[in-house]
Amino acid sequence: MALHVINLTYKEVPAPVQPGSSYGTQAARMQYEAIAKRADQRVRHEDDTLAWTSDDDYITIELRPRCMFSSYLFSTDPDFCKEHNIKLGEPVKILEIGDFKYWCGFRDKKGGERIGYPENKDIGGEDPGHG
């Protein structure tokens, strides 16, 4: 059983311009995108575990499909962990190998503002799961 660590960084980028909007007369809207970088390139196997790290304060992840993991939630946010009865920063066990999706977000430790998940599913990505 090996631990696989994924480092998340969040980058602020301009939101796409909607057709017909008055973009030229308004300040550009910004949104975040997540960049996931694996700490190792080892092949993942059933019963291995996944954990996430980030320099962007507290992070929270939801994984889908839920059946592929021992818990579909991972978080370093003490409030979220308490609300959802999960252990702070506990790695998630892989029950099945395959492609999966995730939604993620962060909470500023100072101001408490939540960006992305769990407030919404605007930030996330896909992972091939096997490699």
N, CA, C and O atoms as a printed pandas DataFrame, in Angstrom:
     atom_number atom_name residue_name chain_id  residue_number  x_coord  y_coord  z_coord
0              1         N          MET        A               1    0.857   -1.184    0.000
1              2        CA          MET        A               1    0.000    0.000    0.000
2              3         C          MET        A               1    0.898    1.240    0.000
3              4         O          MET        A               1    1.662    1.457    0.940
4              5         N          ALA        A               2    0.805    2.040   -1.044
5              6        CA          ALA        A               2    1.636    3.234   -1.186
6              7         C          ALA        A               2    0.771    4.489   -1.098
7              8         O          ALA        A               2   -0.384    4.502   -1.523
8              9         N          LEU        A               3    1.355    5.530   -0.539
9             10        CA          LEU        A               3    0.689    6.831   -0.483
10            11         C          LEU        A               3    1.105    7.642   -1.707
11            12         O          LEU        A               3    2.295    7.784   -1.992
12            13         N          HIS        A               4    0.120    8.171   -2.427
13            14        CA          HIS        A               4    0.361    9.037   -3.584
14            15         C          HIS        A               4   -0.138   10.436   -3.221
15            16         O          HIS        A               4   -1.296   10.610   -2.839
16            17         N          VAL        A               5    0.736   11.423   -3.342
17            18        CA          VAL        A               5    0.407   12.796   -2.955
18            19         C          VAL        A               5    0.260   13.653   -4.211
19            20         O          VAL        A               5    1.096   13.609   -5.114
20            21         N          ILE        A               6   -0.810   14.425   -4.246
21            22        CA          ILE        A               6   -1.081   15.340   -5.352
22            23         C          ILE        A               6   -1.067   16.758   -4.792
23            24         O          ILE        A               6   -1.795   17.066   -3.847
24            25         N          ASN        A               7   -0.244   17.613   -5.373
25            26        CA          ASN        A               7   -0.188   18.999   -4.926
26            27         C          ASN        A               7   -1.099   19.851   -5.805
27            28         O          ASN        A               7   -0.974   19.854   -7.030
28            29         N          LEU        A               8   -2.004   20.562   -5.172
29            30        CA          LEU        A               8   -2.922   21.448   -5.884
30            31         C          LEU        A               8   -2.481   22.897   -5.739
31            32         O          LEU        A               8   -2.164   23.357   -4.643
32            33         N          THR        A               9   -2.465   23.598   -6.847
33            34        CA          THR        A               9   -2.301   25.050   -6.803
34            35         C          THR        A               9   -3.496   25.654   -7.530
35            36         O          THR        A               9   -4.055   25.054   -8.448
36            37         N          TYR        A              10   -3.862   26.815   -7.113
37            38        CA          TYR        A              10   -5.008   27.502   -7.707
38            39         C          TYR        A              10   -4.510   28.759   -8.382
39            40         O          TYR        A              10   -3.800   29.565   -7.782
40            41         N          LYS        A              11   -4.892   28.917   -9.641
41            42        CA          LYS        A              11   -4.447   30.051  -10.437
42            43         C          LYS        A              11   -5.662   30.885  -10.815
43            44         O          LYS        A              11   -6.672   30.362  -11.287
44            45         N          GLU        A              12   -5.548   32.175  -10.602
45            46        CA          GLU        A              12   -6.631   33.085  -10.990
46            47         C          GLU        A              12   -6.475   33.412  -12.471
47            48         O          GLU        A              12   -5.412   33.848  -12.915
48            49         N          VAL        A              13   -7.548   33.197  -13.230
49            50        CA          VAL        A              13   -7.535   33.424  -14.677
50            51         C          VAL        A              13   -8.790   34.210  -15.070
51            52         O          VAL        A              13   -9.789   34.173  -14.351
52            53         N          PRO        A              14   -8.748   34.917  -16.195
53            54        CA          PRO        A              14   -9.948   35.626  -16.649
54            55         C          PRO        A              14  -11.064   34.634  -16.989
55            56         O          PRO        A              14  -10.819   33.605  -17.618
56            57         N          ALA        A              15  -12.271   34.950  -16.575
57            58        CA          ALA        A              15  -13.426   34.125  -16.921
58            59         C          ALA        A              15  -13.738   34.302  -18.398
59            60         O          ALA        A              15  -13.496   35.374  -18.953
60            61         N          PRO        A              16  -14.270   33.269  -19.045
61            62        CA          PRO        A              16  -14.632   33.416  -20.457
62            63         C          PRO        A              16  -15.668   34.526  -20.645
63            64         O          PRO        A              16  -16.548   34.727  -19.808
64            65         N          VAL        A              17  -15.543   35.228  -21.749
65            66        CA          VAL        A              17  -16.490   36.304  -22.059
66            67         C          VAL        A              17  -17.724   35.683  -22.708
67            68         O          VAL        A              17  -17.616   34.887  -23.642
68            69         N          GLN        A              18  -18.884   36.055  -22.204
69            70        CA          GLN        A              18  -20.135   35.546  -22.751
70            71         C          GLN        A              18  -20.510   36.348  -23.995
71            72         O          GLN        A              18  -20.368   37.571  -24.001
72            73         N          PRO        A              19  -20.983   35.683  -25.043
73            74        CA          PRO        A              19  -21.399   36.410  -26.247
74            75         C          PRO        A              19  -22.465   37.460  -25.903
75            76         O          PRO        A              19  -23.398   37.199  -25.143
76            77         N          GLY        A              20  -22.299   38.621  -26.470
77            78        CA          GLY        A              20  -23.271   39.693  -26.240
78            79         C          GLY        A              20  -23.026   40.498  -24.976
79            80         O          GLY        A              20  -23.774   41.434  -24.690
80            81         N          SER        A              21  -21.981   40.151  -24.201
81            82        CA          SER        A              21  -21.726   40.900  -22.973
82            83         C          SER        A              21  -21.005   42.197  -23.307
83            84         O          SER        A              21  -20.429   42.350  -24.384
84            85         N          SER        A              22  -21.048   43.103  -22.386
85            86        CA          SER        A              22  -20.377   44.389  -22.577
86            87         C          SER        A              22  -19.005   44.331  -21.905
87            88         O          SER        A              22  -18.684   45.165  -21.058
88            89         N          TYR        A              23  -18.209   43.349  -22.286
89            90        CA          TYR        A              23  -16.900   43.099  -21.688
90            91         C          TYR        A              23  -15.998   44.324  -21.748
91            92         O          TYR        A              23  -15.284   44.615  -20.788
92            93         N          GLY        A              24  -16.021   45.033  -22.846
93            94        CA          GLY        A              24  -15.130   46.173  -23.015
94            95         C          GLY        A              24  -15.397   47.309  -22.043
95            96         O          GLY        A              24  -14.510   48.129  -21.808
96            97         N          THR        A              25  -16.584   47.381  -21.476
97            98        CA          THR        A              25  -16.919   48.482  -20.577
98            99         C          THR        A              25  -16.852   48.071  -19.114
99           100         O          THR        A              25  -17.080   48.902  -18.234
100          101         N          GLN        A              26  -16.543   46.799  -18.831
101          102        CA          GLN        A              26  -16.503   46.325  -17.448
102          103         C          GLN        A              26  -15.133   45.729  -17.143
103          104         O          GLN        A              26  -14.394   45.323  -18.040
104          105         N          ALA        A              27  -14.822   45.689  -15.858
105          106        CA          ALA        A              27  -13.595   45.014  -15.435
106          107         C          ALA        A              27  -13.753   43.521  -15.710
107          108         O          ALA        A              27  -14.840   42.968  -15.548
108          109         N          ALA        A              28  -12.682   42.881  -16.121
109          110        CA          ALA        A              28  -12.729   41.451  -16.428
110          111         C          ALA        A              28  -13.051   40.651  -15.168
111          112         O          ALA        A              28  -12.477   40.877  -14.103
112          113         N          ARG        A              29  -13.984   39.709  -15.316
113          114        CA          ARG        A              29  -14.283   38.800  -14.218
114          115         C          ARG        A              29  -13.160   37.788  -14.120
115          116         O          ARG        A              29  -12.582   37.394  -15.133
116          117         N          MET        A              30  -12.849   37.364  -12.902
117          118        CA          MET        A              30  -11.799   36.377  -12.702
118          119         C          MET        A              30  -12.403   35.107  -12.122
119          120         O          MET        A              30  -13.431   35.142  -11.446
120          121         N          GLN        A              31  -11.751   33.991  -12.397
121          122        CA          GLN        A              31  -12.149   32.721  -11.824
122          123         C          GLN        A              31  -10.875   31.940  -11.518
123          124         O          GLN        A              31   -9.786   32.337  -11.931
124          125         N          TYR        A              32  -11.010   30.843  -10.804
125          126        CA          TYR        A              32   -9.851   30.028  -10.465
126          127         C          TYR        A              32   -9.865   28.732  -11.250
127          128         O          TYR        A              32  -10.923   28.198  -11.583
128          129         N          GLU        A              33   -8.676   28.239  -11.539
129          130        CA          GLU        A              33   -8.547   26.892  -12.087
130          131         C          GLU        A              33   -7.533   26.160  -11.210
131          132         O          GLU        A              33   -6.602   26.764  -10.676
132          133         N          ALA        A              34   -7.728   24.864  -11.072
133          134        CA          ALA        A              34   -6.829   24.045  -10.257
134          135         C          ALA        A              34   -5.777   23.403  -11.148
135          136         O          ALA        A              34   -6.072   22.945  -12.252
136          137         N          ILE        A              35   -4.562   23.376  -10.658
137          138        CA          ILE        A              35   -3.477   22.696  -11.334
138          139         C          ILE        A              35   -3.000   21.600  -10.392
139          140         O          ILE        A              35   -2.514   21.878   -9.296
140          141         N          ALA        A              36   -3.144   20.346  -10.831
141          142        CA          ALA        A              36   -2.763   19.202  -10.012
142          143         C          ALA        A              36   -1.425   18.660  -10.489
143          144         O          ALA        A              36   -1.230   18.405  -11.677
144          145         N          LYS        A              37   -0.508   18.489   -9.546
145          146        CA          LYS        A              37    0.807   17.950   -9.882
146          147         C          LYS        A              37    1.129   16.822   -8.909
147          148         O          LYS        A              37    1.166   17.017   -7.695
148          149         N          ARG        A              38    1.359   15.648   -9.467
149          150        CA          ARG        A              38    1.678   14.493   -8.637
150          151         C          ARG        A              38    3.090   14.609   -8.078
151          152         O          ARG        A              38    4.015   15.014   -8.782
152          153         N          ALA        A              39    3.248   14.251   -6.806
153          154        CA          ALA        A              39    4.563   14.287   -6.174
154          155         C          ALA        A              39    5.441   13.127   -6.652
155          156         O          ALA        A              39    6.667   13.202   -6.574
156          157         N          ASP        A              40    4.813   12.059   -7.144
157          158        CA          ASP        A              40    5.556   10.918   -7.669
158          159         C          ASP        A              40    4.869   10.428   -8.937
159          160         O          ASP        A              40    3.736   10.814   -9.222
160          161         N          GLN        A              41    5.537    9.601   -9.679
161          162        CA          GLN        A              41    4.960    9.084  -10.922
162          163         C          GLN        A              41    4.743    7.568  -10.852
163          164         O          GLN        A              41    4.639    6.897  -11.879
164          165         N          ARG        A              42    4.678    7.046   -9.629
165          166        CA          ARG        A              42    4.463    5.604   -9.466
166          167         C          ARG        A              42    3.059    5.216   -9.925
167          168         O          ARG        A              42    2.123    6.012   -9.846
168          169         N          VAL        A              43    2.932    3.984  -10.404
169          170        CA          VAL        A              43    1.633    3.451  -10.810
170          171         C          VAL        A              43    0.780    3.259   -9.562
171          172         O          VAL        A              43    1.270    2.778   -8.540
172          173         N          ARG        A              44   -0.483    3.629   -9.643
173          174        CA          ARG        A              44   -1.412    3.445   -8.531
174          175         C          ARG        A              44   -2.050    2.068   -8.605
175          176         O          ARG        A              44   -2.323    1.543   -9.685
176          177         N          HIS        A              45   -2.279    1.501   -7.440
177          178        CA          HIS        A              45   -2.900    0.180   -7.337
178          179         C          HIS        A              45   -4.059    0.242   -6.347
179          180         O          HIS        A              45   -4.153    1.165   -5.538
180          181         N          GLU        A              46   -4.943   -0.758   -6.426
181          182        CA          GLU        A              46   -5.994   -0.872   -5.416
182          183         C          GLU        A              46   -5.328   -0.967   -4.047
183          184         O          GLU        A              46   -4.253   -1.552   -3.915
184          185         N          ASP        A              47   -5.957   -0.399   -3.042
185          186        CA          ASP        A              47   -5.494   -0.326   -1.648
186          187         C          ASP        A              47   -4.400    0.712   -1.422
187          188         O          ASP        A              47   -4.003    0.924   -0.276
188          189         N          ASP        A              48   -3.892    1.376   -2.478
189          190        CA          ASP        A              48   -3.017    2.529   -2.272
190          191         C          ASP        A              48   -3.880    3.671   -1.753
191          192         O          ASP        A              48   -5.108    3.591   -1.778
192          193         N          THR        A              49   -3.243    4.719   -1.291
193          194        CA          THR        A              49   -3.988    5.870   -0.778
194          195         C          THR        A              49   -3.585    7.144   -1.523
195          196         O          THR        A              49   -2.482    7.258   -2.059
196          197         N          LEU        A              50   -4.514    8.088   -1.534
197          198        CA          LEU        A              50   -4.302    9.403   -2.144
198          199         C          LEU        A              50   -4.465   10.479   -1.080
199          200         O          LEU        A              50   -5.343   10.396   -0.221
200          201         N          ALA        A              51   -3.606   11.490   -1.153
201          202        CA          ALA        A              51   -3.739   12.666   -0.294
202          203         C          ALA        A              51   -3.371   13.882   -1.131
203          204         O          ALA        A              51   -2.649   13.770   -2.122
204          205         N          TRP        A              52   -3.865   15.027   -0.733
205          206        CA          TRP        A              52   -3.612   16.267   -1.457
206          207         C          TRP        A              52   -2.959   17.276   -0.531
207          208         O          TRP        A              52   -3.211   17.288    0.674
208          209         N          THR        A              53   -2.121   18.119   -1.104
209          210        CA          THR        A              53   -1.504   19.224   -0.378
210          211         C          THR        A              53   -1.697   20.487   -1.202
211          212         O          THR        A              53   -1.980   20.430   -2.399
212          213         N          SER        A              54   -1.542   21.619   -0.547
213          214        CA          SER        A              54   -1.636   22.891   -1.252
214          215         C          SER        A              54   -1.057   23.993   -0.383
215          216         O          SER        A              54   -1.122   23.930    0.845
216          217         N          ASP        A              55   -0.498   24.989   -1.021
217          218        CA          ASP        A              55   -0.043   26.183   -0.311
218          219         C          ASP        A              55   -1.182   27.190   -0.163
219          220         O          ASP        A              55   -1.021   28.232    0.473
220          221         N          ASP        A              56   -2.339   26.868   -0.758
221          222        CA          ASP        A              56   -3.471   27.793   -0.760
222          223         C          ASP        A              56   -4.418   27.519    0.395
223          224         O          ASP        A              56   -5.612   27.292    0.198
224          225         N          ASP        A              57   -3.869   27.545    1.601
225          226        CA          ASP        A              57   -4.663   27.414    2.814
226          227         C          ASP        A              57   -5.366   26.061    2.902
227          228         O          ASP        A              57   -4.822   25.055    2.445
228          229         N          TYR        A              58   -6.562   26.020    3.480
229          230        CA          TYR        A              58   -7.285   24.761    3.645
230          231         C          TYR        A              58   -7.864   24.317    2.298
231          232         O          TYR        A              58   -8.365   25.143    1.536
232          233         N          ILE        A              59   -7.795   23.016    2.007
233          234        CA          ILE        A              59   -8.354   22.503    0.756
234          235         C          ILE        A              59   -9.376   21.411    1.035
235          236         O          ILE        A              59   -9.295   20.708    2.042
236          237         N          THR        A              60  -10.333   21.280    0.132
237          238        CA          THR        A              60  -11.372   20.258    0.231
238          239         C          THR        A              60  -11.594   19.675   -1.161
239          240         O          THR        A              60  -11.655   20.401   -2.153
240          241         N          ILE        A              61  -11.714   18.338   -1.214
241          242        CA          ILE        A              61  -11.855   17.610   -2.468
242          243         C          ILE        A              61  -13.064   16.688   -2.389
243          244         O          ILE        A              61  -13.284   16.050   -1.359
244          245         N          GLU        A              62  -13.853   16.607   -3.461
245          246        CA          GLU        A              62  -14.887   15.582   -3.615
246          247         C          GLU        A              62  -14.520   14.749   -4.835
247          248         O          GLU        A              62  -14.219   15.288   -5.900
248          249         N          LEU        A              63  -14.548   13.426   -4.669
249          250        CA          LEU        A              63  -14.171   12.494   -5.731
250          251         C          LEU        A              63  -15.392   11.772   -6.280
251          252         O          LEU        A              63  -16.319   11.455   -5.535
252          253         N          ARG        A              64  -15.394   11.510   -7.585
253          254        CA          ARG        A              64  -16.460   10.733   -8.243
254          255         C          ARG        A              64  -15.840    9.796   -9.256
255          256         O          ARG        A              64  -14.881   10.206   -9.910
256          257         N          PRO        A              65  -16.294    8.604   -9.438
257          258        CA          PRO        A              65  -17.420    8.005   -8.731
258          259         C          PRO        A              65  -17.043    7.624   -7.292
259          260         O          PRO        A              65  -15.927    7.188   -7.009
260          261         N          ARG        A              66  -17.993    7.802   -6.424
261          262        CA          ARG        A              66  -17.778    7.563   -4.997
262          263         C          ARG        A              66  -17.330    6.141   -4.702
263          264         O          ARG        A              66  -16.529    5.919   -3.794
264          265         N          CYS        A              67  -17.837    5.182   -5.453
265          266        CA          CYS        A              67  -17.574    3.758   -5.190
266          267         C          CYS        A              67  -16.108    3.372   -5.383
267          268         O          CYS        A              67  -15.710    2.283   -4.969
268          269         N          MET        A              68  -15.300    4.226   -5.994
269          270        CA          MET        A              68  -13.896    3.903   -6.247
270          271         C          MET        A              68  -12.993    4.191   -5.048
271          272         O          MET        A              68  -11.812    3.843   -5.066
272          273         N          PHE        A              69  -13.542    4.829   -4.000
273          274        CA          PHE        A              69  -12.719    5.276   -2.880
274          275         C          PHE        A              69  -13.363    4.931   -1.538
275          276         O          PHE        A              69  -14.583    4.808   -1.435
276          277         N          SER        A              70  -12.523    4.778   -0.515
277          278        CA          SER        A              70  -13.027    4.471    0.817
278          279         C          SER        A              70  -13.860    5.630    1.357
279          280         O          SER        A              70  -14.833    5.419    2.080
280          281         N          SER        A              71  -13.484    6.823    1.012
281          282        CA          SER        A              71  -14.250    8.030    1.312
282          283         C          SER        A              71  -14.170    8.891    0.064
283          284         O          SER        A              71  -13.117    8.981   -0.566
284          285         N          TYR        A              72  -15.265    9.516   -0.289
285          286        CA          TYR        A              72  -15.234   10.363   -1.486
286          287         C          TYR        A              72  -14.862   11.800   -1.144
287          288         O          TYR        A              72  -14.860   12.669   -2.015
288          289         N          LEU        A              73  -14.543   12.053    0.142
289          290        CA          LEU        A              73  -14.166   13.385    0.591
290          291         C          LEU        A              73  -12.772   13.377    1.209
291          292         O          LEU        A              73  -12.387   12.436    1.904
292          293         N          PHE        A              74  -12.023   14.450    0.939
293          294        CA          PHE        A              74  -10.728   14.692    1.562
294          295         C          PHE        A              74  -10.692   16.170    1.912
295          296         O          PHE        A              74  -11.124   17.004    1.117
296          297         N          SER        A              75  -10.178   16.507    3.104
297          298        CA          SER        A              75  -10.105   17.916    3.467
298          299         C          SER        A              75   -9.043   18.170    4.527
299          300         O          SER        A              75   -8.765   17.325    5.377
300          301         N          THR        A              76   -8.458   19.366    4.449
301          302        CA          THR        A              76   -7.568   19.862    5.499
302          303         C          THR        A              76   -8.233   21.014    6.249
303          304         O          THR        A              76   -7.592   21.695    7.050
304          305         N          ASP        A              77   -9.515   21.225    5.986
305          306        CA          ASP        A              77  -10.299   22.292    6.617
306          307         C          ASP        A              77  -10.974   21.725    7.874
307          308         O          ASP        A              77  -11.874   20.893    7.759
308          309         N          PRO        A              78  -10.558   22.159    9.064
309          310        CA          PRO        A              78  -11.123   21.591   10.291
310          311         C          PRO        A              78  -12.644   21.741   10.386
311          312         O          PRO        A              78  -13.322   20.835   10.872
312          313         N          ASP        A              79  -13.178   22.855    9.934
313          314        CA          ASP        A              79  -14.635   23.055    9.996
314          315         C          ASP        A              79  -15.361   22.072    9.081
315          316         O          ASP        A              79  -16.354   21.468    9.487
316          317         N          PHE        A              80  -14.875   21.904    7.847
317          318        CA          PHE        A              80  -15.496   20.978    6.906
318          319         C          PHE        A              80  -15.424   19.545    7.450
319          320         O          PHE        A              80  -16.406   18.804    7.392
320          321         N          CYS        A              81  -14.271   19.168    7.971
321          322        CA          CYS        A              81  -14.108   17.808    8.508
322          323         C          CYS        A              81  -15.089   17.546    9.650
323          324         O          CYS        A              81  -15.688   16.473    9.728
324          325         N          LYS        A              82  -15.247   18.518   10.520
325          326        CA          LYS        A              82  -16.182   18.365   11.635
326          327         C          LYS        A              82  -17.619   18.248   11.111
327          328         O          LYS        A              82  -18.380   17.397   11.571
328          329         N          GLU        A              83  -17.984   19.096   10.159
329          330        CA          GLU        A              83  -19.340   19.085    9.589
330          331         C          GLU        A              83  -19.656   17.762    8.890
331          332         O          GLU        A              83  -20.808   17.329    8.894
332          333         N          HIS        A              84  -18.651   17.111    8.289
333          334        CA          HIS        A              84  -18.871   15.898    7.494
334          335         C          HIS        A              84  -18.340   14.632    8.160
335          336         O          HIS        A              84  -18.310   13.562    7.553
336          337         N          ASN        A              85  -17.924   14.773    9.413
337          338        CA          ASN        A              85  -17.468   13.641   10.209
338          339         C          ASN        A              85  -16.370   12.831    9.502
339          340         O          ASN        A              85  -16.435   11.605    9.423
340          341         N          ILE        A              86  -15.363   13.549    8.995
341          342        CA          ILE        A              86  -14.201   12.886    8.405
342          343         C          ILE        A              86  -12.956   13.348    9.158
343          344         O          ILE        A              86  -12.957   14.405    9.789
344          345         N          LYS        A              87  -11.899   12.548    9.085
345          346        CA          LYS        A              87  -10.658   12.887    9.782
346          347         C          LYS        A              87   -9.851   13.883    8.957
347          348         O          LYS        A              87   -9.714   13.743    7.742
348          349         N          LEU        A              88   -9.332   14.871    9.633
349          350        CA          LEU        A              88   -8.556   15.943    9.025
350          351         C          LEU        A              88   -7.353   15.388    8.258
351          352         O          LEU        A              88   -6.477   14.757    8.851
352          353         N          GLY        A              89   -7.308   15.622    6.940
353          354        CA          GLY        A              89   -6.173   15.240    6.117
354          355         C          GLY        A              89   -5.958   13.743    5.948
355          356         O          GLY        A              89   -4.893   13.321    5.499
356          357         N          GLU        A              90   -6.958   12.931    6.303
357          358        CA          GLU        A              90   -6.789   11.483    6.186
358          359         C          GLU        A              90   -6.776   11.053    4.713
359          360         O          GLU        A              90   -7.694   11.384    3.963
360          361         N          PRO        A              91   -5.735   10.316    4.299
361          362        CA          PRO        A              91   -5.675    9.847    2.906
362          363         C          PRO        A              91   -6.887    8.982    2.550
363          364         O          PRO        A              91   -7.464    8.313    3.407
364          365         N          VAL        A              92   -7.254    9.011    1.287
365          366        CA          VAL        A              92   -8.393    8.260    0.756
366          367         C          VAL        A              92   -7.862    6.972    0.126
367          368         O          VAL        A              92   -6.928    7.012   -0.675
368          369         N          LYS        A              93   -8.444    5.851    0.481
369          370        CA          LYS        A              93   -8.006    4.558   -0.062
370          371         C          LYS        A              93   -8.649    4.308   -1.421
371          372         O          LYS        A              93   -9.844    4.537   -1.606
372          373         N          ILE        A              94   -7.839    3.834   -2.369
373          374        CA          ILE        A              94   -8.326    3.486   -3.701
374          375         C          ILE        A              94   -8.913    2.073   -3.638
375          376         O          ILE        A              94   -8.205    1.118   -3.317
376          377         N          LEU        A              95  -10.192    1.945   -3.943
377          378        CA          LEU        A              95  -10.854    0.643   -3.951
378          379         C          LEU        A              95  -10.886    0.022   -5.340
379          380         O          LEU        A              95  -10.971   -1.197   -5.491
380          381         N          GLU        A              96  -10.817    0.886   -6.354
381          382        CA          GLU        A              96  -10.911    0.439   -7.740
382          383         C          GLU        A              96  -10.097    1.398   -8.606
383          384         O          GLU        A              96  -10.150    2.610   -8.400
384          385         N          ILE        A              97   -9.358    0.876   -9.557
385          386        CA          ILE        A              97   -8.544    1.704  -10.450
386          387         C          ILE        A              97   -9.371    2.118  -11.664
387          388         O          ILE        A              97  -10.098    1.305  -12.236
388          389         N          GLY        A              98   -9.256    3.373  -12.049
389          390        CA          GLY        A              98   -9.954    3.866  -13.232
390          391         C          GLY        A              98   -9.960    5.379  -13.255
391          392         O          GLY        A              98   -9.488    6.029  -12.323
392          393         N          ASP        A              99  -10.500    5.934  -14.330
393          394        CA          ASP        A              99  -10.635    7.383  -14.453
394          395         C          ASP        A              99  -11.562    7.900  -13.366
395          396         O          ASP        A              99  -12.545    7.246  -13.020
396          397         N          PHE        A             100  -11.252    9.072  -12.827
397          398        CA          PHE        A             100  -12.161    9.694  -11.868
398          399         C          PHE        A             100  -12.144   11.199  -12.033
399          400         O          PHE        A             100  -11.216   11.772  -12.604
400          401         N          LYS        A             101  -13.186   11.825  -11.524
401          402        CA          LYS        A             101  -13.314   13.278  -11.533
402          403         C          LYS        A             101  -13.218   13.777  -10.107
403          404         O          LYS        A             101  -13.467   13.038   -9.155
404          405         N          TYR        A             102  -12.855   15.034   -9.974
405          406        CA          TYR        A             102  -12.842   15.637   -8.650
406          407         C          TYR        A             102  -13.215   17.112   -8.754
407          408         O          TYR        A             102  -12.968   17.779   -9.759
408          409         N          TRP        A             103  -13.811   17.580   -7.684
409          410        CA          TRP        A             103  -14.080   19.003   -7.516
410          411         C          TRP        A             103  -13.268   19.426   -6.316
411          412         O          TRP        A             103  -13.136   18.673   -5.351
412          413         N          CYS        A             104  -12.724   20.622   -6.369
413          414        CA          CYS        A             104  -11.870   21.063   -5.279
414          415         C          CYS        A             104  -12.077   22.541   -5.003
415          416         O          CYS        A             104  -12.648   23.278   -5.807
416          417         N          GLY        A             105  -11.604   22.936   -3.863
417          418        CA          GLY        A             105  -11.691   24.332   -3.480
418          419         C          GLY        A             105  -10.795   24.597   -2.289
419          420         O          GLY        A             105  -10.185   23.684   -1.732
420          421         N          PHE        A             106  -10.728   25.849   -1.911
421          422        CA          PHE        A             106   -9.898   26.213   -0.767
422          423         C          PHE        A             106  -10.600   27.275    0.072
423          424         O          PHE        A             106  -11.502   27.973   -0.391
424          425         N          ARG        A             107  -10.153   27.371    1.322
425          426        CA          ARG        A             107  -10.692   28.374    2.239
426          427         C          ARG        A             107   -9.526   29.147    2.817
427          428         O          ARG        A             107   -8.582   28.563    3.350
428          429         N          ASP        A             108   -9.596   30.446    2.710
429          430        CA          ASP        A             108   -8.573   31.326    3.246
430          431         C          ASP        A             108   -8.569   31.203    4.771
431          432         O          ASP        A             108   -9.596   31.424    5.412
432          433         N          LYS        A             109   -7.422   30.852    5.354
433          434        CA          LYS        A             109   -7.326   30.668    6.808
434          435         C          LYS        A             109   -7.574   31.968    7.562
435          436         O          LYS        A             109   -8.063   31.941    8.692
436          437         N          LYS        A             110   -7.248   33.091    6.962
437          438        CA          LYS        A             110   -7.404   34.377    7.651
438          439         C          LYS        A             110   -8.828   34.912    7.536
439          440         O          LYS        A             110   -9.470   35.227    8.537
440          441         N          GLY        A             111   -9.309   35.009    6.297
441          442        CA          GLY        A             111  -10.623   35.603    6.077
442          443         C          GLY        A             111  -11.776   34.618    6.112
443          444         O          GLY        A             111  -12.920   35.013    6.335
444          445         N          GLY        A             112  -11.492   33.348    5.897
445          446        CA          GLY        A             112  -12.532   32.329    5.943
446          447         C          GLY        A             112  -13.344   32.179    4.673
447          448         O          GLY        A             112  -14.259   31.357    4.630
448          449         N          GLU        A             113  -13.035   32.956    3.627
449          450        CA          GLU        A             113  -13.799   32.868    2.387
450          451         C          GLU        A             113  -13.525   31.539    1.696
451          452         O          GLU        A             113  -12.369   31.143    1.543
452          453         N          ARG        A             114  -14.584   30.848    1.279
453          454        CA          ARG        A             114  -14.446   29.591    0.548
454          455         C          ARG        A             114  -14.548   29.863   -0.945
455          456         O          ARG        A             114  -15.457   30.556   -1.403
456          457         N          ILE        A             115  -13.601   29.308   -1.697
457          458        CA          ILE        A             115  -13.565   29.444   -3.146
458          459         C          ILE        A             115  -13.702   28.040   -3.733
459          460         O          ILE        A             115  -12.963   27.136   -3.343
460          461         N          GLY        A             116  -14.629   27.846   -4.658
461          462        CA          GLY        A             116  -14.823   26.531   -5.264
462          463         C          GLY        A             116  -15.580   25.590   -4.341
463          464         O          GLY        A             116  -16.494   26.011   -3.632
464          465         N          TYR        A             117  -15.201   24.320   -4.349
465          466        CA          TYR        A             117  -15.891   23.307   -3.558
466          467         C          TYR        A             117  -15.638   23.546   -2.073
467          468         O          TYR        A             117  -14.498   23.844   -1.720
468          469         N          PRO        A             118  -16.614   23.437   -1.185
469          470        CA          PRO        A             118  -17.950   22.886   -1.337
470          471         C          PRO        A             118  -19.033   23.892   -1.719
471          472         O          PRO        A             118  -20.201   23.524   -1.846
472          473         N          GLU        A             119  -18.656   25.156   -1.904
473          474        CA          GLU        A             119  -19.666   26.159   -2.253
474          475         C          GLU        A             119  -20.244   25.910   -3.641
475          476         O          GLU        A             119  -21.434   26.123   -3.875
476          477         N          ASN        A             120  -19.382   25.452   -4.570
477          478        CA          ASN        A             120  -19.828   25.142   -5.928
478          479         C          ASN        A             120  -18.841   24.152   -6.544
479          480         O          ASN        A             120  -17.817   23.831   -5.942
480          481         N          LYS        A             121  -19.150   23.681   -7.718
481          482        CA          LYS        A             121  -18.291   22.713   -8.408
482          483         C          LYS        A             121  -17.667   23.342   -9.655
483          484         O          LYS        A             121  -17.570   22.705  -10.704
484          485         N          ASP        A             122  -17.245   24.609   -9.522
485          486        CA          ASP        A             122  -16.646   25.342  -10.635
486          487         C          ASP        A             122  -15.184   24.972  -10.872
487          488         O          ASP        A             122  -14.671   25.167  -11.974
488          489         N          ILE        A             123  -14.501   24.436   -9.842
489          490        CA          ILE        A             123  -13.073   24.121   -9.950
490          491         C          ILE        A             123  -12.918   22.603   -9.806
491          492         O          ILE        A             123  -13.488   21.997   -8.899
492          493         N          GLY        A             124  -12.162   22.014  -10.686
493          494        CA          GLY        A             124  -11.936   20.577  -10.596
494          495         C          GLY        A             124  -11.217   20.053  -11.819
495          496         O          GLY        A             124  -10.658   20.814  -12.609
496          497         N          GLY        A             125  -11.242   18.752  -11.960
497          498        CA          GLY        A             125  -10.573   18.156  -13.094
498          499         C          GLY        A             125  -10.832   16.678  -13.203
499          500         O          GLY        A             125  -11.671   16.117  -12.499
500          501         N          GLU        A             126  -10.097   16.057  -14.097
501          502        CA          GLU        A             126  -10.197   14.614  -14.315
502          503         C          GLU        A             126   -8.816   14.016  -14.126
503          504         O          GLU        A             126   -7.804   14.670  -14.380
504          505         N          ASP        A             127   -8.782   12.762  -13.678
505          506        CA          ASP        A             127   -7.541   12.053  -13.449
506          507         C          ASP        A             127   -7.659   10.681  -14.106
507          508         O          ASP        A             127   -8.683   10.014  -13.960
508          509         N          PRO        A             128   -6.622   10.253  -14.828
509          510        CA          PRO        A             128   -6.707    8.935  -15.471
510          511         C          PRO        A             128   -6.704    7.785  -14.474
511          512         O          PRO        A             128   -7.037    6.656  -14.834
512          513         N          GLY        A             129   -6.331    8.057  -13.224
513          514        CA          GLY        A             129   -6.467    7.074  -12.173
514          515         C          GLY        A             129   -5.426    5.977  -12.113
515          516         O          GLY        A             129   -5.141    5.482  -11.023
516          517         N          HIS        A             130   -4.854    5.579  -13.217
517          518        CA          HIS        A             130   -3.987    4.403  -13.226
518          519         C          HIS        A             130   -2.510    4.737  -13.085
519          520         O          HIS        A             130   -1.741    3.946  -12.538
520          521         N          GLY        A             131   -2.128    5.859  -13.557
521          522        CA          GLY        A             131   -0.694    6.065  -13.657
522          523         C          GLY        A             131   -0.235    7.264  -13.020
523          524         O          GLY        A             131    0.962    7.551  -13.036
